[in-house]
Amino acid sequence: MSELISVIIPTYQHASVLSKTLDSVLAQTYD
C-alpha cells in the first residue's frame, strides 16, 4: 500500500515560479 503525502505551497502573486515549484515537488522522493 502506498502512502499519501500532502504538500501545501503558499503563494501570492508568484504565478511565474509556480510551475517550477510544482516540478521540484514532484521530483522529490520519500524513503
QUICORQUI-V414022 format. One record per residue. N is the residue number from 1. OMEGA is omega as a letter, one per 40 degrees, with the letter a starting at -180 (none if undefined). D_FIRST is the distance of its C-alpha to the first C-alpha in Angstrom with 1 decimal. Layout:
BEGIN
n->N omega->OMEGA d_first->D_FIRST
n->N omega->OMEGA d_first->D_FIRST
END
This chain:
BEGIN
n->1 omega->a d_first->0.0
n->2 omega->i d_first->3.8
n->3 omega->i d_first->6.6
n->4 omega->i d_first->9.6
n->5 omega->i d_first->13.0
n->6 omega->i d_first->16.3
n->7 omega->i d_first->19.4
n->8 omega->a d_first->22.9
n->9 omega->i d_first->25.7
n->10 omega->i d_first->29.1
n->11 omega->i d_first->31.8
n->12 omega->i d_first->35.2
n->13 omega->i d_first->37.5
n->14 omega->a d_first->35.5
n->15 omega->a d_first->34.3
n->16 omega->a d_first->35.6
n->17 omega->a d_first->32.9
n->18 omega->i d_first->30.0
n->19 omega->i d_first->29.0
n->20 omega->i d_first->29.2
n->21 omega->i d_first->27.2
n->22 omega->i d_first->24.3
n->23 omega->i d_first->24.4
n->24 omega->i d_first->24.3
n->25 omega->a d_first->21.3
n->26 omega->a d_first->19.3
n->27 omega->a d_first->20.5
n->28 omega->i d_first->19.2
n->29 omega->i d_first->16.4
n->30 omega->a d_first->14.4
n->31 omega->none d_first->14.0
END
